[in-house]
Amino acid sequence: MSMRKRTVKTFVVAAGAVLVVLASSGLTWGEVEKGQTCPVMIGQPVKEKFFVDYNGSRIYLCCGPCVKAFKKSPEKYMKNIKN
């Protein structure tokens, strides 16, 4: 087997393993948890494309203005996040 074929085979096996892990977790890549709400606009559902990485965690928000508000005062909004 050539090096290229072996590399492709390894990639396919690794990608399959990632898909199995994602399927078992109930989430897909980049998916937010169902029912998760914005810590800035409390009660609004979050969207995958609006997020901030803060202290090693990805915080999802509902819109662009909430991203800006969160970045300005993250501690103010962190208390609104349910663990």
mmCIF file of the N, C-alpha and C atoms, coordinates in Angstrom:
data_MODEL
# 
_entry.id   MODEL 
# 
loop_
_atom_site.group_PDB 
_atom_site.id 
_atom_site.type_symbol 
_atom_site.label_atom_id 
_atom_site.label_alt_id 
_atom_site.label_comp_id 
_atom_site.label_asym_id 
_atom_site.label_entity_id 
_atom_site.label_seq_id 
_atom_site.pdbx_PDB_ins_code 
_atom_site.Cartn_x 
_atom_site.Cartn_y 
_atom_site.Cartn_z 
_atom_site.occupancy 
_atom_site.B_iso_or_equiv 
_atom_site.pdbx_formal_charge 
_atom_site.auth_seq_id 
_atom_site.auth_comp_id 
_atom_site.auth_asym_id 
_atom_site.auth_atom_id 
_atom_site.pdbx_PDB_model_num 
ATOM 1   N N  . MET A 1 1  ? 0.847   -1.167 0.000  1.00 0.00 ? 1  MET A N  1 
ATOM 2   C CA . MET A 1 1  ? 0.000   0.000  0.000  1.00 0.00 ? 1  MET A CA 1 
ATOM 3   C C  . MET A 1 1  ? 0.900   1.239  0.000  1.00 0.00 ? 1  MET A C  1 
ATOM 4   N N  . SER A 1 2  ? 0.561   2.185  -0.871 1.00 0.00 ? 2  SER A N  1 
ATOM 5   C CA . SER A 1 2  ? 1.381   3.391  -0.969 1.00 0.00 ? 2  SER A CA 1 
ATOM 6   C C  . SER A 1 2  ? 1.162   4.281  0.258  1.00 0.00 ? 2  SER A C  1 
ATOM 7   N N  . MET A 1 3  ? 2.108   5.179  0.456  1.00 0.00 ? 3  MET A N  1 
ATOM 8   C CA . MET A 1 3  ? 2.041   6.110  1.588  1.00 0.00 ? 3  MET A CA 1 
ATOM 9   C C  . MET A 1 3  ? 0.783   6.977  1.504  1.00 0.00 ? 3  MET A C  1 
ATOM 10  N N  . ARG A 1 4  ? 0.436   7.384  0.290  1.00 0.00 ? 4  ARG A N  1 
ATOM 11  C CA . ARG A 1 4  ? -0.743  8.245  0.105  1.00 0.00 ? 4  ARG A CA 1 
ATOM 12  C C  . ARG A 1 4  ? -2.023  7.498  0.490  1.00 0.00 ? 4  ARG A C  1 
ATOM 13  N N  . LYS A 1 5  ? -2.160  6.258  0.048  1.00 0.00 ? 5  LYS A N  1 
ATOM 14  C CA . LYS A 1 5  ? -3.340  5.463  0.376  1.00 0.00 ? 5  LYS A CA 1 
ATOM 15  C C  . LYS A 1 5  ? -3.422  5.205  1.881  1.00 0.00 ? 5  LYS A C  1 
ATOM 16  N N  . ARG A 1 6  ? -2.283  4.968  2.504  1.00 0.00 ? 6  ARG A N  1 
ATOM 17  C CA . ARG A 1 6  ? -2.244  4.727  3.948  1.00 0.00 ? 6  ARG A CA 1 
ATOM 18  C C  . ARG A 1 6  ? -2.661  5.988  4.705  1.00 0.00 ? 6  ARG A C  1 
ATOM 19  N N  . THR A 1 7  ? -2.229  7.157  4.229  1.00 0.00 ? 7  THR A N  1 
ATOM 20  C CA . THR A 1 7  ? -2.594  8.423  4.855  1.00 0.00 ? 7  THR A CA 1 
ATOM 21  C C  . THR A 1 7  ? -4.093  8.671  4.734  1.00 0.00 ? 7  THR A C  1 
ATOM 22  N N  . VAL A 1 8  ? -4.645  8.420  3.556  1.00 0.00 ? 8  VAL A N  1 
ATOM 23  C CA . VAL A 1 8  ? -6.088  8.592  3.345  1.00 0.00 ? 8  VAL A CA 1 
ATOM 24  C C  . VAL A 1 8  ? -6.867  7.639  4.241  1.00 0.00 ? 8  VAL A C  1 
ATOM 25  N N  . LYS A 1 9  ? -6.423  6.395  4.321  1.00 0.00 ? 9  LYS A N  1 
ATOM 26  C CA . LYS A 1 9  ? -7.100  5.397  5.151  1.00 0.00 ? 9  LYS A CA 1 
ATOM 27  C C  . LYS A 1 9  ? -7.058  5.819  6.623  1.00 0.00 ? 9  LYS A C  1 
ATOM 28  N N  . THR A 1 10 ? -5.932  6.312  7.083  1.00 0.00 ? 10 THR A N  1 
ATOM 29  C CA . THR A 1 10 ? -5.803  6.777  8.463  1.00 0.00 ? 10 THR A CA 1 
ATOM 30  C C  . THR A 1 10 ? -6.739  7.954  8.731  1.00 0.00 ? 10 THR A C  1 
ATOM 31  N N  . PHE A 1 11 ? -6.815  8.866  7.780  1.00 0.00 ? 11 PHE A N  1 
ATOM 32  C CA . PHE A 1 11 ? -7.705  10.020 7.922  1.00 0.00 ? 11 PHE A CA 1 
ATOM 33  C C  . PHE A 1 11 ? -9.162  9.580  8.013  1.00 0.00 ? 11 PHE A C  1 
ATOM 34  N N  . VAL A 1 12 ? -9.563  8.669  7.172  1.00 0.00 ? 12 VAL A N  1 
ATOM 35  C CA . VAL A 1 12 ? -10.954 8.188  7.160  1.00 0.00 ? 12 VAL A CA 1 
ATOM 36  C C  . VAL A 1 12 ? -11.296 7.512  8.487  1.00 0.00 ? 12 VAL A C  1 
ATOM 37  N N  . VAL A 1 13 ? -10.388 6.710  8.995  1.00 0.00 ? 13 VAL A N  1 
ATOM 38  C CA . VAL A 1 13 ? -10.616 6.037  10.274 1.00 0.00 ? 13 VAL A CA 1 
ATOM 39  C C  . VAL A 1 13 ? -10.719 7.068  11.397 1.00 0.00 ? 13 VAL A C  1 
ATOM 40  N N  . ALA A 1 14 ? -9.842  8.061  11.411 1.00 0.00 ? 14 ALA A N  1 
ATOM 41  C CA . ALA A 1 14 ? -9.873  9.100  12.445 1.00 0.00 ? 14 ALA A CA 1 
ATOM 42  C C  . ALA A 1 14 ? -11.156 9.921  12.359 1.00 0.00 ? 14 ALA A C  1 
ATOM 43  N N  . ALA A 1 15 ? -11.565 10.274 11.152 1.00 0.00 ? 15 ALA A N  1 
ATOM 44  C CA . ALA A 1 15 ? -12.801 11.041 10.968 1.00 0.00 ? 15 ALA A CA 1 
ATOM 45  C C  . ALA A 1 15 ? -13.999 10.236 11.451 1.00 0.00 ? 15 ALA A C  1 
ATOM 46  N N  . GLY A 1 16 ? -13.997 8.950  11.186 1.00 0.00 ? 16 GLY A N  1 
ATOM 47  C CA . GLY A 1 16 ? -15.075 8.093  11.668 1.00 0.00 ? 16 GLY A CA 1 
ATOM 48  C C  . GLY A 1 16 ? -15.134 8.056  13.189 1.00 0.00 ? 16 GLY A C  1 
ATOM 49  N N  . ALA A 1 17 ? -13.970 8.011  13.825 1.00 0.00 ? 17 ALA A N  1 
ATOM 50  C CA . ALA A 1 17 ? -13.923 8.017  15.289 1.00 0.00 ? 17 ALA A CA 1 
ATOM 51  C C  . ALA A 1 17 ? -14.489 9.312  15.849 1.00 0.00 ? 17 ALA A C  1 
ATOM 52  N N  . VAL A 1 18 ? -14.173 10.433 15.220 1.00 0.00 ? 18 VAL A N  1 
ATOM 53  C CA . VAL A 1 18 ? -14.713 11.726 15.661 1.00 0.00 ? 18 VAL A CA 1 
ATOM 54  C C  . VAL A 1 18 ? -16.228 11.736 15.534 1.00 0.00 ? 18 VAL A C  1 
ATOM 55  N N  . LEU A 1 19 ? -16.753 11.222 14.442 1.00 0.00 ? 19 LEU A N  1 
ATOM 56  C CA . LEU A 1 19 ? -18.202 11.176 14.249 1.00 0.00 ? 19 LEU A CA 1 
ATOM 57  C C  . LEU A 1 19 ? -18.884 10.302 15.289 1.00 0.00 ? 19 LEU A C  1 
ATOM 58  N N  . VAL A 1 20 ? -18.254 9.202  15.654 1.00 0.00 ? 20 VAL A N  1 
ATOM 59  C CA . VAL A 1 20 ? -18.822 8.327  16.686 1.00 0.00 ? 20 VAL A CA 1 
ATOM 60  C C  . VAL A 1 20 ? -18.886 9.063  18.017 1.00 0.00 ? 20 VAL A C  1 
ATOM 61  N N  . VAL A 1 21 ? -17.833 9.776  18.361 1.00 0.00 ? 21 VAL A N  1 
ATOM 62  C CA . VAL A 1 21 ? -17.816 10.536 19.616 1.00 0.00 ? 21 VAL A CA 1 
ATOM 63  C C  . VAL A 1 21 ? -18.892 11.609 19.600 1.00 0.00 ? 21 VAL A C  1 
ATOM 64  N N  . LEU A 1 22 ? -19.017 12.348 18.497 1.00 0.00 ? 22 LEU A N  1 
ATOM 65  C CA . LEU A 1 22 ? -20.045 13.386 18.399 1.00 0.00 ? 22 LEU A CA 1 
ATOM 66  C C  . LEU A 1 22 ? -21.438 12.793 18.492 1.00 0.00 ? 22 LEU A C  1 
ATOM 67  N N  . ALA A 1 23 ? -21.668 11.685 17.836 1.00 0.00 ? 23 ALA A N  1 
ATOM 68  C CA . ALA A 1 23 ? -22.983 11.047 17.867 1.00 0.00 ? 23 ALA A CA 1 
ATOM 69  C C  . ALA A 1 23 ? -23.333 10.584 19.274 1.00 0.00 ? 23 ALA A C  1 
ATOM 70  N N  . SER A 1 24 ? -22.355 10.060 19.991 1.00 0.00 ? 24 SER A N  1 
ATOM 71  C CA . SER A 1 24 ? -22.632 9.576  21.341 1.00 0.00 ? 24 SER A CA 1 
ATOM 72  C C  . SER A 1 24 ? -22.843 10.711 22.325 1.00 0.00 ? 24 SER A C  1 
ATOM 73  N N  . SER A 1 25 ? -22.319 11.904 22.023 1.00 0.00 ? 25 SER A N  1 
ATOM 74  C CA . SER A 1 25 ? -22.501 13.044 22.924 1.00 0.00 ? 25 SER A CA 1 
ATOM 75  C C  . SER A 1 25 ? -23.837 13.728 22.705 1.00 0.00 ? 25 SER A C  1 
ATOM 76  N N  . GLY A 1 26 ? -24.489 13.436 21.579 1.00 0.00 ? 26 GLY A N  1 
ATOM 77  C CA . GLY A 1 26 ? -25.767 14.067 21.284 1.00 0.00 ? 26 GLY A CA 1 
ATOM 78  C C  . GLY A 1 26 ? -25.620 15.418 20.613 1.00 0.00 ? 26 GLY A C  1 
ATOM 79  N N  . LEU A 1 27 ? -24.404 15.874 20.391 1.00 0.00 ? 27 LEU A N  1 
ATOM 80  C CA . LEU A 1 27 ? -24.168 17.162 19.757 1.00 0.00 ? 27 LEU A CA 1 
ATOM 81  C C  . LEU A 1 27 ? -23.483 16.971 18.419 1.00 0.00 ? 27 LEU A C  1 
ATOM 82  N N  . THR A 1 28 ? -23.623 17.934 17.534 1.00 0.00 ? 28 THR A N  1 
ATOM 83  C CA . THR A 1 28 ? -22.855 17.940 16.300 1.00 0.00 ? 28 THR A CA 1 
ATOM 84  C C  . THR A 1 28 ? -21.822 19.048 16.413 1.00 0.00 ? 28 THR A C  1 
ATOM 85  N N  . TRP A 1 29 ? -20.908 19.061 15.490 1.00 0.00 ? 29 TRP A N  1 
ATOM 86  C CA . TRP A 1 29 ? -19.846 20.041 15.518 1.00 0.00 ? 29 TRP A CA 1 
ATOM 87  C C  . TRP A 1 29 ? -20.404 21.454 15.561 1.00 0.00 ? 29 TRP A C  1 
ATOM 88  N N  . GLY A 1 30 ? -20.053 22.222 16.588 1.00 0.00 ? 30 GLY A N  1 
ATOM 89  C CA . GLY A 1 30 ? -20.464 23.608 16.693 1.00 0.00 ? 30 GLY A CA 1 
ATOM 90  C C  . GLY A 1 30 ? -21.892 23.818 17.168 1.00 0.00 ? 30 GLY A C  1 
ATOM 91  N N  . GLU A 1 31 ? -22.586 22.740 17.515 1.00 0.00 ? 31 GLU A N  1 
ATOM 92  C CA . GLU A 1 31 ? -23.981 22.865 17.934 1.00 0.00 ? 31 GLU A CA 1 
ATOM 93  C C  . GLU A 1 31 ? -24.054 23.300 19.389 1.00 0.00 ? 31 GLU A C  1 
ATOM 94  N N  . VAL A 1 32 ? -24.966 24.203 19.671 1.00 0.00 ? 32 VAL A N  1 
ATOM 95  C CA . VAL A 1 32 ? -25.190 24.615 21.046 1.00 0.00 ? 32 VAL A CA 1 
ATOM 96  C C  . VAL A 1 32 ? -26.245 23.708 21.657 1.00 0.00 ? 32 VAL A C  1 
ATOM 97  N N  . GLU A 1 33 ? -26.274 23.645 22.972 1.00 0.00 ? 33 GLU A N  1 
ATOM 98  C CA . GLU A 1 33 ? -27.250 22.799 23.642 1.00 0.00 ? 33 GLU A CA 1 
ATOM 99  C C  . GLU A 1 33 ? -28.655 23.354 23.455 1.00 0.00 ? 33 GLU A C  1 
ATOM 100 N N  . LYS A 1 34 ? -29.594 22.454 23.242 1.00 0.00 ? 34 LYS A N  1 
ATOM 101 C CA . LYS A 1 34 ? -30.984 22.852 23.066 1.00 0.00 ? 34 LYS A CA 1 
ATOM 102 C C  . LYS A 1 34 ? -31.473 23.532 24.346 1.00 0.00 ? 34 LYS A C  1 
ATOM 103 N N  . GLY A 1 35 ? -32.133 24.661 24.185 1.00 0.00 ? 35 GLY A N  1 
ATOM 104 C CA . GLY A 1 35 ? -32.661 25.393 25.323 1.00 0.00 ? 35 GLY A CA 1 
ATOM 105 C C  . GLY A 1 35 ? -31.684 26.383 25.940 1.00 0.00 ? 35 GLY A C  1 
ATOM 106 N N  . GLN A 1 36 ? -30.450 26.420 25.425 1.00 0.00 ? 36 GLN A N  1 
ATOM 107 C CA . GLN A 1 36 ? -29.458 27.344 25.966 1.00 0.00 ? 36 GLN A CA 1 
ATOM 108 C C  . GLN A 1 36 ? -29.875 28.773 25.613 1.00 0.00 ? 36 GLN A C  1 
ATOM 109 N N  . THR A 1 37 ? -29.817 29.665 26.598 1.00 0.00 ? 37 THR A N  1 
ATOM 110 C CA . THR A 1 37 ? -30.223 31.045 26.361 1.00 0.00 ? 37 THR A CA 1 
ATOM 111 C C  . THR A 1 37 ? -29.071 32.013 26.552 1.00 0.00 ? 37 THR A C  1 
ATOM 112 N N  . CYS A 1 38 ? -29.215 33.170 25.966 1.00 0.00 ? 38 CYS A N  1 
ATOM 113 C CA . CYS A 1 38 ? -28.184 34.203 25.979 1.00 0.00 ? 38 CYS A CA 1 
ATOM 114 C C  . CYS A 1 38 ? -28.026 34.795 27.380 1.00 0.00 ? 38 CYS A C  1 
ATOM 115 N N  . PRO A 1 39 ? -26.792 34.913 27.882 1.00 0.00 ? 39 PRO A N  1 
ATOM 116 C CA . PRO A 1 39 ? -26.585 35.505 29.196 1.00 0.00 ? 39 PRO A CA 1 
ATOM 117 C C  . PRO A 1 39 ? -26.737 37.031 29.202 1.00 0.00 ? 39 PRO A C  1 
ATOM 118 N N  . VAL A 1 40 ? -26.753 37.643 28.030 1.00 0.00 ? 40 VAL A N  1 
ATOM 119 C CA . VAL A 1 40 ? -26.922 39.099 27.950 1.00 0.00 ? 40 VAL A CA 1 
ATOM 120 C C  . VAL A 1 40 ? -28.407 39.430 27.811 1.00 0.00 ? 40 VAL A C  1 
ATOM 121 N N  . MET A 1 41 ? -29.044 38.875 26.810 1.00 0.00 ? 41 MET A N  1 
ATOM 122 C CA . MET A 1 41 ? -30.481 39.060 26.586 1.00 0.00 ? 41 MET A CA 1 
ATOM 123 C C  . MET A 1 41 ? -31.174 37.823 27.156 1.00 0.00 ? 41 MET A C  1 
ATOM 124 N N  . ILE A 1 42 ? -31.276 37.779 28.440 1.00 0.00 ? 42 ILE A N  1 
ATOM 125 C CA . ILE A 1 42 ? -31.764 36.602 29.154 1.00 0.00 ? 42 ILE A CA 1 
ATOM 126 C C  . ILE A 1 42 ? -33.074 36.110 28.539 1.00 0.00 ? 42 ILE A C  1 
ATOM 127 N N  . GLY A 1 43 ? -33.098 34.815 28.247 1.00 0.00 ? 43 GLY A N  1 
ATOM 128 C CA . GLY A 1 43 ? -34.285 34.183 27.687 1.00 0.00 ? 43 GLY A CA 1 
ATOM 129 C C  . GLY A 1 43 ? -34.249 34.019 26.179 1.00 0.00 ? 43 GLY A C  1 
ATOM 130 N N  . GLN A 1 44 ? -33.381 34.755 25.491 1.00 0.00 ? 44 GLN A N  1 
ATOM 131 C CA . GLN A 1 44 ? -33.280 34.640 24.033 1.00 0.00 ? 44 GLN A CA 1 
ATOM 132 C C  . GLN A 1 44 ? -32.441 33.416 23.682 1.00 0.00 ? 44 GLN A C  1 
ATOM 133 N N  . PRO A 1 45 ? -32.877 32.599 22.718 1.00 0.00 ? 45 PRO A N  1 
ATOM 134 C CA . PRO A 1 45 ? -32.081 31.436 22.331 1.00 0.00 ? 45 PRO A CA 1 
ATOM 135 C C  . PRO A 1 45 ? -30.772 31.859 21.655 1.00 0.00 ? 45 PRO A C  1 
ATOM 136 N N  . VAL A 1 46 ? -29.709 31.131 21.970 1.00 0.00 ? 46 VAL A N  1 
ATOM 137 C CA . VAL A 1 46 ? -28.402 31.447 21.387 1.00 0.00 ? 46 VAL A CA 1 
ATOM 138 C C  . VAL A 1 46 ? -28.302 30.898 19.976 1.00 0.00 ? 46 VAL A C  1 
ATOM 139 N N  . LYS A 1 47 ? -27.335 31.418 19.225 1.00 0.00 ? 47 LYS A N  1 
ATOM 140 C CA . LYS A 1 47 ? -27.063 30.955 17.865 1.00 0.00 ? 47 LYS A CA 1 
ATOM 141 C C  . LYS A 1 47 ? -25.597 30.556 17.785 1.00 0.00 ? 47 LYS A C  1 
ATOM 142 N N  . GLU A 1 48 ? -25.337 29.535 16.980 1.00 0.00 ? 48 GLU A N  1 
ATOM 143 C CA . GLU A 1 48 ? -23.984 28.986 16.866 1.00 0.00 ? 48 GLU A CA 1 
ATOM 144 C C  . GLU A 1 48 ? -22.962 29.998 16.387 1.00 0.00 ? 48 GLU A C  1 
ATOM 145 N N  . LYS A 1 49 ? -23.375 30.948 15.552 1.00 0.00 ? 49 LYS A N  1 
ATOM 146 C CA . LYS A 1 49 ? -22.395 31.860 14.955 1.00 0.00 ? 49 LYS A CA 1 
ATOM 147 C C  . LYS A 1 49 ? -22.004 33.019 15.868 1.00 0.00 ? 49 LYS A C  1 
ATOM 148 N N  . PHE A 1 50 ? -22.694 33.197 16.988 1.00 0.00 ? 50 PHE A N  1 
ATOM 149 C CA . PHE A 1 50 ? -22.359 34.277 17.916 1.00 0.00 ? 50 PHE A CA 1 
ATOM 150 C C  . PHE A 1 50 ? -21.804 33.679 19.202 1.00 0.00 ? 50 PHE A C  1 
ATOM 151 N N  . PHE A 1 51 ? -20.509 33.861 19.412 1.00 0.00 ? 51 PHE A N  1 
ATOM 152 C CA . PHE A 1 51 ? -19.879 33.314 20.607 1.00 0.00 ? 51 PHE A CA 1 
ATOM 153 C C  . PHE A 1 51 ? -18.641 34.113 20.986 1.00 0.00 ? 51 PHE A C  1 
ATOM 154 N N  . VAL A 1 52 ? -18.217 33.911 22.233 1.00 0.00 ? 52 VAL A N  1 
ATOM 155 C CA . VAL A 1 52 ? -16.991 34.501 22.764 1.00 0.00 ? 52 VAL A CA 1 
ATOM 156 C C  . VAL A 1 52 ? -16.275 33.389 23.515 1.00 0.00 ? 52 VAL A C  1 
ATOM 157 N N  . ASP A 1 53 ? -14.980 33.281 23.323 1.00 0.00 ? 53 ASP A N  1 
ATOM 158 C CA . ASP A 1 53 ? -14.196 32.346 24.121 1.00 0.00 ? 53 ASP A CA 1 
ATOM 159 C C  . ASP A 1 53 ? -13.698 33.120 25.339 1.00 0.00 ? 53 ASP A C  1 
ATOM 160 N N  . TYR A 1 54 ? -14.091 32.655 26.527 1.00 0.00 ? 54 TYR A N  1 
ATOM 161 C CA . TYR A 1 54 ? -13.774 33.377 27.765 1.00 0.00 ? 54 TYR A CA 1 
ATOM 162 C C  . TYR A 1 54 ? -13.313 32.385 28.826 1.00 0.00 ? 54 TYR A C  1 
ATOM 163 N N  . ASN A 1 55 ? -12.130 32.603 29.358 1.00 0.00 ? 55 ASN A N  1 
ATOM 164 C CA . ASN A 1 55 ? -11.549 31.751 30.406 1.00 0.00 ? 55 ASN A CA 1 
ATOM 165 C C  . ASN A 1 55 ? -11.631 30.262 30.077 1.00 0.00 ? 55 ASN A C  1 
ATOM 166 N N  . GLY A 1 56 ? -11.329 29.910 28.854 1.00 0.00 ? 56 GLY A N  1 
ATOM 167 C CA . GLY A 1 56 ? -11.307 28.517 28.443 1.00 0.00 ? 56 GLY A CA 1 
ATOM 168 C C  . GLY A 1 56 ? -12.663 27.922 28.102 1.00 0.00 ? 56 GLY A C  1 
ATOM 169 N N  . SER A 1 57 ? -13.710 28.735 28.116 1.00 0.00 ? 57 SER A N  1 
ATOM 170 C CA . SER A 1 57 ? -15.053 28.250 27.780 1.00 0.00 ? 57 SER A CA 1 
ATOM 171 C C  . SER A 1 57 ? -15.596 29.026 26.598 1.00 0.00 ? 57 SER A C  1 
ATOM 172 N N  . ARG A 1 58 ? -16.400 28.373 25.798 1.00 0.00 ? 58 ARG A N  1 
ATOM 173 C CA . ARG A 1 58 ? -17.072 29.040 24.687 1.00 0.00 ? 58 ARG A CA 1 
ATOM 174 C C  . ARG A 1 58 ? -18.457 29.454 25.180 1.00 0.00 ? 58 ARG A C  1 
ATOM 175 N N  . ILE A 1 59 ? -18.713 30.745 25.144 1.00 0.00 ? 59 ILE A N  1 
ATOM 176 C CA . ILE A 1 59 ? -19.980 31.305 25.591 1.00 0.00 ? 59 ILE A CA 1 
ATOM 177 C C  . ILE A 1 59 ? -20.768 31.698 24.349 1.00 0.00 ? 59 ILE A C  1 
ATOM 178 N N  . TYR A 1 60 ? -21.937 31.074 24.159 1.00 0.00 ? 60 TYR A N  1 
ATOM 179 C CA . TYR A 1 60 ? -22.778 31.385 23.013 1.00 0.00 ? 60 TYR A CA 1 
ATOM 180 C C  . TYR A 1 60 ? -23.755 32.489 23.370 1.00 0.00 ? 60 TYR A C  1 
ATOM 181 N N  . LEU A 1 61 ? -24.012 33.350 22.386 1.00 0.00 ? 61 LEU A N  1 
ATOM 182 C CA . LEU A 1 61 ? -24.896 34.488 22.562 1.00 0.00 ? 61 LEU A CA 1 
ATOM 183 C C  . LEU A 1 61 ? -25.924 34.508 21.445 1.00 0.00 ? 61 LEU A C  1 
ATOM 184 N N  . CYS A 1 62 ? -26.880 35.438 21.529 1.00 0.00 ? 62 CYS A N  1 
ATOM 185 C CA . CYS A 1 62 ? -27.967 35.429 20.540 1.00 0.00 ? 62 CYS A CA 1 
ATOM 186 C C  . CYS A 1 62 ? -27.712 36.328 19.332 1.00 0.00 ? 62 CYS A C  1 
ATOM 187 N N  . CYS A 1 63 ? -26.820 37.333 19.473 1.00 0.00 ? 63 CYS A N  1 
ATOM 188 C CA . CYS A 1 63 ? -26.638 38.271 18.362 1.00 0.00 ? 63 CYS A CA 1 
ATOM 189 C C  . CYS A 1 63 ? -25.300 39.016 18.490 1.00 0.00 ? 63 CYS A C  1 
ATOM 190 N N  . GLY A 1 64 ? -24.940 39.737 17.444 1.00 0.00 ? 64 GLY A N  1 
ATOM 191 C CA . GLY A 1 64 ? -23.699 40.504 17.425 1.00 0.00 ? 64 GLY A CA 1 
ATOM 192 C C  . GLY A 1 64 ? -23.596 41.555 18.522 1.00 0.00 ? 64 GLY A C  1 
ATOM 193 N N  . PRO A 1 65 ? -24.652 42.355 18.757 1.00 0.00 ? 65 PRO A N  1 
ATOM 194 C CA . PRO A 1 65 ? -24.571 43.336 19.843 1.00 0.00 ? 65 PRO A CA 1 
ATOM 195 C C  . PRO A 1 65 ? -24.327 42.691 21.215 1.00 0.00 ? 65 PRO A C  1 
ATOM 196 N N  . CYS A 1 66 ? -24.839 41.478 21.427 1.00 0.00 ? 66 CYS A N  1 
ATOM 197 C CA . CYS A 1 66 ? -24.587 40.796 22.700 1.00 0.00 ? 66 CYS A CA 1 
ATOM 198 C C  . CYS A 1 66 ? -23.128 40.357 22.815 1.00 0.00 ? 66 CYS A C  1 
ATOM 199 N N  . VAL A 1 67 ? -22.516 40.000 21.697 1.00 0.00 ? 67 VAL A N  1 
ATOM 200 C CA . VAL A 1 67 ? -21.087 39.659 21.703 1.00 0.00 ? 67 VAL A CA 1 
ATOM 201 C C  . VAL A 1 67 ? -20.299 40.881 22.169 1.00 0.00 ? 67 VAL A C  1 
ATOM 202 N N  . LYS A 1 68 ? -20.613 42.031 21.616 1.00 0.00 ? 68 LYS A N  1 
ATOM 203 C CA . LYS A 1 68 ? -19.924 43.279 21.979 1.00 0.00 ? 68 LYS A CA 1 
ATOM 204 C C  . LYS A 1 68 ? -20.143 43.605 23.460 1.00 0.00 ? 68 LYS A C  1 
ATOM 205 N N  . ALA A 1 69 ? -21.378 43.475 23.925 1.00 0.00 ? 69 ALA A N  1 
ATOM 206 C CA . ALA A 1 69 ? -21.691 43.775 25.327 1.00 0.00 ? 69 ALA A CA 1 
ATOM 207 C C  . ALA A 1 69 ? -20.953 42.809 26.260 1.00 0.00 ? 69 ALA A C  1 
ATOM 208 N N  . PHE A 1 70 ? -20.924 41.519 25.899 1.00 0.00 ? 70 PHE A N  1 
ATOM 209 C CA . PHE A 1 70 ? -20.257 40.536 26.736 1.00 0.00 ? 70 PHE A CA 1 
ATOM 210 C C  . PHE A 1 70 ? -18.761 40.831 26.821 1.00 0.00 ? 70 PHE A C  1 
ATOM 211 N N  . LYS A 1 71 ? -18.155 41.149 25.691 1.00 0.00 ? 71 LYS A N  1 
ATOM 212 C CA . LYS A 1 71 ? -16.716 41.442 25.686 1.00 0.00 ? 71 LYS A CA 1 
ATOM 213 C C  . LYS A 1 71 ? -16.392 42.665 26.547 1.00 0.00 ? 71 LYS A C  1 
ATOM 214 N N  . LYS A 1 72 ? -17.300 43.607 26.592 1.00 0.00 ? 72 LYS A N  1 
ATOM 215 C CA . LYS A 1 72 ? -17.078 44.837 27.367 1.00 0.00 ? 72 LYS A CA 1 
ATOM 216 C C  . LYS A 1 72 ? -17.131 44.567 28.874 1.00 0.00 ? 72 LYS A C  1 
ATOM 217 N N  . SER A 1 73 ? -18.056 43.696 29.317 1.00 0.00 ? 73 SER A N  1 
ATOM 218 C CA . SER A 1 73 ? -18.244 43.415 30.751 1.00 0.00 ? 73 SER A CA 1 
ATOM 219 C C  . SER A 1 73 ? -18.544 41.943 30.989 1.00 0.00 ? 73 SER A C  1 
ATOM 220 N N  . PRO A 1 74 ? -17.567 41.056 30.745 1.00 0.00 ? 74 PRO A N  1 
ATOM 221 C CA . PRO A 1 74 ? -17.858 39.618 30.830 1.00 0.00 ? 74 PRO A CA 1 
ATOM 222 C C  . PRO A 1 74 ? -18.331 39.150 32.209 1.00 0.00 ? 74 PRO A C  1 
ATOM 223 N N  . GLU A 1 75 ? -17.746 39.658 33.283 1.00 0.00 ? 75 GLU A N  1 
ATOM 224 C CA . GLU A 1 75 ? -18.125 39.208 34.625 1.00 0.00 ? 75 GLU A CA 1 
ATOM 225 C C  . GLU A 1 75 ? -19.568 39.549 34.951 1.00 0.00 ? 75 GLU A C  1 
ATOM 226 N N  . LYS A 1 76 ? -20.055 40.652 34.408 1.00 0.00 ? 76 LYS A N  1 
ATOM 227 C CA . LYS A 1 76 ? -21.439 41.063 34.608 1.00 0.00 ? 76 LYS A CA 1 
ATOM 228 C C  . LYS A 1 76 ? -22.406 40.002 34.087 1.00 0.00 ? 76 LYS A C  1 
ATOM 229 N N  . TYR A 1 77 ? -22.050 39.365 32.971 1.00 0.00 ? 77 TYR A N  1 
ATOM 230 C CA . TYR A 1 77 ? -22.931 38.404 32.332 1.00 0.00 ? 77 TYR A CA 1 
ATOM 231 C C  . TYR A 1 77 ? -22.647 36.959 32.695 1.00 0.00 ? 77 TYR A C  1 
ATOM 232 N N  . MET A 1 78 ? -21.456 36.672 33.200 1.00 0.00 ? 78 MET A N  1 
ATOM 233 C CA . MET A 1 78 ? -21.116 35.299 33.573 1.00 0.00 ? 78 MET A CA 1 
ATOM 234 C C  . MET A 1 78 ? -22.045 34.786 34.674 1.00 0.00 ? 78 MET A C  1 
ATOM 235 N N  . LYS A 1 79 ? -22.511 35.647 35.545 1.00 0.00 ? 79 LYS A N  1 
ATOM 236 C CA . LYS A 1 79 ? -23.398 35.216 36.630 1.00 0.00 ? 79 LYS A CA 1 
ATOM 237 C C  . LYS A 1 79 ? -24.752 34.729 36.103 1.00 0.00 ? 79 LYS A C  1 
ATOM 238 N N  . ASN A 1 80 ? -25.076 35.068 34.849 1.00 0.00 ? 80 ASN A N  1 
ATOM 239 C CA . ASN A 1 80 ? -26.341 34.649 34.241 1.00 0.00 ? 80 ASN A CA 1 
ATOM 240 C C  . ASN A 1 80 ? -26.255 33.285 33.560 1.00 0.00 ? 80 ASN A C  1 
ATOM 241 N N  . ILE A 1 81 ? -25.085 32.685 33.565 1.00 0.00 ? 81 ILE A N  1 
ATOM 242 C CA . ILE A 1 81 ? -24.895 31.387 32.899 1.00 0.00 ? 81 ILE A CA 1 
ATOM 243 C C  . ILE A 1 81 ? -25.113 30.276 33.903 1.00 0.00 ? 81 ILE A C  1 
ATOM 244 N N  . LYS A 1 82 ? -26.035 29.372 33.557 1.00 0.00 ? 82 LYS A N  1 
ATOM 245 C CA . LYS A 1 82 ? -26.318 28.230 34.426 1.00 0.00 ? 82 LYS A CA 1 
ATOM 246 C C  . LYS A 1 82 ? -25.277 27.154 34.161 1.00 0.00 ? 82 LYS A C  1 
ATOM 247 N N  . ASN A 1 83 ? -24.693 26.614 35.215 1.00 0.00 ? 83 ASN A N  1 
ATOM 248 C CA . ASN A 1 83 ? -23.680 25.567 35.082 1.00 0.00 ? 83 ASN A CA 1 
ATOM 249 C C  . ASN A 1 83 ? -24.300 24.202 35.065 1.00 0.00 ? 83 ASN A C  1 
# 
